[in-house]
Every structure is written in structure tokens, then in C-alpha cells.
Amino acid sequence: MEYAWPYISLICFYGILALWYHLTNDATKRGSIALFCSVIFLLFFGFRGFCFYDWNVYYPDFQSIPDSLSASLYNGKWYEPGFTTLMVVCKKIYDSYHFFVFVVCLINALLLSRFLYKYIDNIPLGFVIFLCMGGLSIVTDLLRNSIAIFIFMNAIDYITRRKPWHYFAACTLAATFHLSAILYFPLYFILHKEWTKWGFATIFLIGNLILVLRIPVLISLIQAGSFFLDSTTKEHIDEYTRLLPTLSFQISIGYIERLFTGVLIFVYYDKLKTIQNSNVFINCMTLFFVMFFMLSEFRTISTRMSMLFAFAYVPIWIDFIKCFLRYRNKICYLSFLCIYCIIKMYSSSSSIIYHYDNILFEPDSYNVRKAVFQKNYDGD
């Protein structure tokens, strides 16, 4: 429990700001609260020490990456060109991994804030839901992927305004930070479409059946496609799929949360459709379910792919508030959100791996955290 307290305290503080934001109608005060939320986000995550997992990979790479940008870009060892360029430039400005993390977090904070300002009525509440519903992992463990996701979140506006060149340029930029952004390209032709509630229900039901019955969708697709591959490639794919951890079905709080969200979307589908831009986010939420349920035989793939659309929880969960006509139902729903977000944050940060350090207050050294990581991280 002790390791989760900093993160729980953070979302509770955001919760207090959300209440203050709701109670005031002064635009200036609301603007100040929103700015304060962004600053707190940057201070908390931008100055973090060696927390979570991915620093174990990125810190050694930052230390060893060549100072020459051309050498780094043309050396196959390094990452996508946008991320590699950012890493090299940061190292040239100030040779510190923590400075590099701060710059990445600054980019993320600006992009996330811009997204929340545009689509969310209560910005502090948006920070709470984002962090609890996958955002904590995105901003701490996905240095490359996080920038790509945030760029796409801001490119959604180009879908609704039907500006293809702007959208594809943004997705191209996102792909220079993480190649998974390639999946965003075809969404220009999909996300603005209006589907019926029964179409959503069909997809959601099929996804649940695949998860509950453990239907091996991905394995079946790989085996079907293997007929067109040479024997060596087939052997590599078979070996890789054997190594991937599988996800067995169990009734968990996470499954109940996804079931709850899907049912509410179906029940209030028509009301949600009347809210501006909700159509795009319902479709993003549908893609989240597709990725999570239909790839569920492999936990890593399912989690990583669904994470690309986890941000949809923020506008969808906040838009639910507008769907309730009775004030008592709104209070009950908000009470549920408060309790669940605390539980979710606790479950997401209760291990010693998540022990929070801030570089402004004498954090543990790399070697100390490396020893803790090697002792406790089981590679799952």
C-alpha cells in the first residue's frame, strides 16, 4: 500500500480541483485551475526518478547513444527517427537522462492538456480518469509510444473537420516516434462513421465471447497466414507465439469495469450521439474493446494494442454524467468514479517497482533501483 500513496494522493488532489472547477463559473479561475493541473502533472511525472519499468531499457540506451545524429539515425540499434532525434538533441543540450524524461513529459503534458481543453468540460476530472484508465502506464512506461498516442489524440480534430492532409501529416509524425501509429492511418475513413447501437452491441458481445471462451483468434490468423511464408519465418513466428504470455479468463474488477462501460454505452448510445464529437470517441472505445477482447489470448499484445485507444475512457466516462437526468443518479455515478479510480490506482501502483522518487528530493540512484528491479521484476 505504501508505494501507491503518492499516486493515490495525486488523483485525490486532482479530485479536489475537479470539485472546485465544477463549483466556480469564473472563466479566469477555471483557466488557472486547468493550468495548475498541467503544472502538477509536469512536476510529478517530469521529475520522477527511476519508477516503473521502461527506464531499465531507455536509461542504458540514452547513456550509450552516439552524440552524432547521423550516426544514431543510420545505426539500426536505435529507435524510430523522431524519437532518436529527440534523444540525441536532449543529450546535446544537457547530458542527463532525467532531462530527457522531463522533455518527453513536457511534450506529453502540452498535448494532453490541449486535448482535455478541447474535449472535456471538467479538466481536473479528465486528468483523474486519464491517469487511472491506462494513462499512468502511458506516461511512465511508454516513452516512445506516449508521444505517438498524444499526437493522435490531438489529430482527432482533423477527422471531425475532414482535413486529410493535416491528419496524415500528424500520423506520420506520430509514426516517427513509434511505429504502432501506423494503425492510426486508416482510421480517418472509419472514426467519423455513425454506427447503430446494435452494431456496437454485436461487436461488444462477440469480443466478450472470445474472451470468456478463450477463442484463439490471433493464433488462428497467424496459422492461416503461415501458408504464405517460408519455413524459417514460420519457425520464428511459432517460437515467438509460444513465448508470449497467455491471458486466462477470470472475473476481475477490470473485466467488470469494461463490461460496465460497454453496457452503459449501449444503454445511453442515443443520448451520447447528441453530444458533440462523442461519435468519434464511441468508435475509439469500440476499437479499445476489439483490441482488448479479440487479442486476449496474449496479454502483452492485448494490453499494448488496446492502450492505443484507452484515452477514449476520458470523454466517454465524463459524457455519461450528461446522460443522467436525475441529480441523484449523477451523484451515485460520480461516487462510483471516485471509489473505482482510487481502487484502480492502487492496483496499478502497489508494487515496489512503482516506488515513487522525485529527482528534486534526493532519489535512489540508478544502481539501487536496478538492484530492486532485478530482484522483484519477474518479466511478466
N, C-alpha and C positions, 0 to 999 in steps of 0.2 A: 504493500500500500504506500510506503514512504516514497517510492520512486514516481508514483503517479501524481503526488500532491502538487508539484509545480504546474503540471498541465491542467489538472482539475481547477486549481486556483485561477489559471489564465481564463478558462472558459466561464468560470463563475464571475470573474471581473467583467468579462465581456457581457455576461448576462445582466449585470447591474447597469452597465452602459446602455444595453438594449432597452431596459425599462425606462431609464432616463430619456433616451432618444424618443421613445413612444409617448412619454408624458409631456414633452415640450413641443410646441408648434413653431418655435422660433427657428427660422431657417439658418440664421447665423450660428446658434447654439448647436443645431444638428450638424452643420458643417464642421464645427470644432470637434464634436464628439467623433464624427467619422474620421477626421484627420488623426485624432488621438488614437483611434483603433489601429490605424495603419502604422503609426509610430510604435505602438506597443508590440505589434506583430514583428516589426523590423528589429526592435531591441531584443525581443525574446528569441527569435529564430536566427536573426542575422549575427548575433554574438554568441550563439551556442557553441559549446565545446564539442568533444567527440561523443556525440549522442547517437543512438540508434545504430544502423548497420553500415550504410554505404561509405562512410568516411574511411572504413577499413580498406576500401578499394581506391577511392579518389585521393586520399592523402598521399600514399606512396607514388601514385601517378603524377600528382602535382609536383612532388619533390623531384621526380626524375624526368619530367617533360623538358625537351630542349628549349632554350631561350629563343631559338630561331623559329619564326612562324612557318617558314617554308619547309624546314626540316620536320616540324611537327605535323604539318598537313600531309606531307608525302611519305610519312612513316606509317605503315599500316597498323602499328601498335596502338595508335591513339584513336580518338573518338570522331564523331561527325564534325565537319569543318567549322560550323558555328560555335559549337561547344569548345572545340580545340582552340579556336581563335580567342575566345573569351578567356580561357585558361591561361594562354600564353601572354595575352595583353595584361591580365591581372598580375601575373608573375613579374612582368617587366616593370609595372608601376610600383608594386610592393610585394616582395617575395615572401608571402605568408599565405598559407592555406586558409587561415581564418579570414583574411581579407578577401580571398576568392569566394568563400562561402557567403560573406557579407554582401558582395556584389551580386551574386546569384539571388540571394534573398531580397535585395533591393529591387531587382528586376521583377521578381515574383510578387513583391508587395505592391509595386506600382500597377502591375497587370491585374492582380486580384482586386485591388481597390477600384480600379477603373470598371471592372466587370460588375462589382457589387453596386457601385454608384449608379450604373446604368439600369440594372435589372431588379434591385432589391429595395423594398420600402424601408426596412429596418436594417441598416448596415451592421451594427454590432451583432444582431441576431444572425446575420449572414455569416459573419466570422465564426460564430459558435458552431453553426451547423456544418460549415465547410470543414473546420478542423476535426469535428467529431466523426464526420462521414467520409473518411479517407484522406482529408486534407493534411492531417498530421503526418501521415506517411509520405504524402506527395512532397511536402516542403522540407522534409528531413532526410528521406531516403532516395529520392528520385531527382538528383541534381540536374541531370540532363532532361529527363522526361518532364519534370515540373515546368520548365520554361516552355516546352512544346505544348503542354496542356494549357497553360495560361494564355499562350498566343492564340490557340484555337478558341478558347473561351471568348476572347475579345473579337475573333473573326466571325463569330456567330452573327454579329450585326450585319455583315456583308451578305449573309444568306438571306436574312429577312428583307434587306434592301435590294436584293438581287444585283449584286455587284461582283460578277465572277472573277474579274482580273484582280481586284483587291483581295478577294477570298483566297484565290490560288497563290497569290504572292505571299500572303500571310502563312498559308500552309507550307509553302516551300521554305520559308524562313524557319518555321517550326521543325521541319524535317532536317534542317542543318544542325539542330540540337539533339534530336532523337528520331531515328528512322520510323518509329511507330506512328509518327504523324502522317505517314503516307496513307494510313487508313482514313484520315480525315478528308482526303481529296474528293472521293465520290459522294460525300455527304452533302455537298452543295445541291445535288439533284434529289436528295431524299428528305432532309430535315424539315424543309418548309411544307412538305406534303401534309394534307389533312387525312387522317385515317379514322375509321369508325371505332367506337368503344369496343365493339365486338371483335374487331381485328386485333386491338391491343389485348383483349381478354384471351383470344386464341393463342397468341404468341406467349403470353404470360403462363397460360395453362400448360402448353407444350414444354416450356422451359422447366416448370416445376416437376412435370412428369419425368423429364430427362434426369433431373437431379435426384428425385426420390427413388426412381427405378434404376438409377446408375447406368443409363444407356450410354455406351461409349461412342459418342458422336465423332469426336476428334480422331480417335483411333480408326474408326471406320473410314473416315475421309482420307486419312493418311494411307491406309491399306489399299483403298480404291485407286489413289493416285500413284501408288508404288509400282503399278504395272508399267508405267511410262518411264521409270527410272532405271539406271544401270544397277547392277548387283552391289557394287561398293557403296553407292549412295543409299540404297535400301538398307544395307547393314548399319550404316551410320545413323539413319533415322530410327531403326529398330532399337539400337543401343540407347539412343537419346530418350526415346519414349519409355524405355524400361527404367531409366534413372529418374524420370520425373516423378515427384511425389503425387500420389493419387489422393482424391478427396472423397471420403466416405460420407454418406448422408447421415445426419443426426439432427434432431430437433434442438436447435440452438437459438440463443437470443438474436443472433444475426439473421438466421433464417426467418424467424418470426417478424423481425423488423422489415425484411424485404417483402414478406407476404403481406404485412400490414400496409406497406406503401403501395404495393400493386393493387390491393383491394380498394384502398381509398382513391387511387387514380381512376379505377373503373367506376366506382360509385359516383364520384364527382367529375367525371370526364367532361360532361357537357358544360358544367359551370367553369371548369378550368379553361375550356376552349374560349370562353368570353374574355379571359384576361389576356392582355397584350403580351405577345411573344411566348405564351405558355405552350403553344403548339410545338415549337421547336424543342422546348425542354421536356415535354412529354415524350417526344421522339428520342431525345438523348437518354431519357430514363429507360425507354424501351430497349435501346441498344445496350444499356448497362445490364439489364436483365438477360438479354440474349447472350452477352459475353460471359456473365457470371454463371448462368444456369447451363447453357449449352456446351460450355467448355469445362464443366465442373469436374470431369474425370481427372484433370490435372490442376491441382490447387494453384501452383505458381502462375500458369498461363491464365487461368480463370481470374485470379486476383489482379494480375498486371493488366490484362486486356480490359476488364471492367473498370479499372481505375481511370481509364481514359475518359470515362463519362460519369464518374462519381460526383462531379460538381453539380450535376442536374438535381441532386437532392436539395440544394440550397433554394433555388426558386420554387421547386415543386412543394417542398415542406412549408415554405412561407406562404405560398399561394393557397394552401389548404385552409389557412386561417380565414381567408376571404370567402371561402365556400360555406363556412358555418354561419347560419343565420342567427342562432341564439347565442347570447353573450356567455351563458354558462358553458356551452359546448366549446367556445373559443378558449375559455379558462381551463377547461379539462384538457384540451389538446395541448395548450402551452405548458401545463403542468407535466403532462406526459413527456413533452420535448425536454424540459429541464431535467427530469429524473433520468430519462434514457440517455441524454447526452453525457451526463456525469458517469453513468454506468459504462457507456461506450468508451469514454476517455480513459476510465480506469482500466478496462480490459485491453486498451491499446497501448498502455504505457506503464504497466505494473511490474515489468521485469527489470532486473539490474542493468540490462543493456540500455534501457531508456533513462537511466540516472542522468538528471539534467545538470549540466555545467554551463556557466556563463564566463566567457574569457575576461570579462571586466572584474571578476571576483576570484582570481587565483584558481583556475580549473585544474583538474587532473591532467597530467602530461599524456602525450601520445602513448608512451610505453606502458604507463599504468593502465590506461583504458584498453590498450591492445591485450594486455595480460587478462583483464576481466573479460574481454570479448572472446578470447581463445578458450577461456575456462568455461564460459556459460553458453556460447553460441553453438548450437548443435547442427547448424547447417540446414535446418528445416526452412 
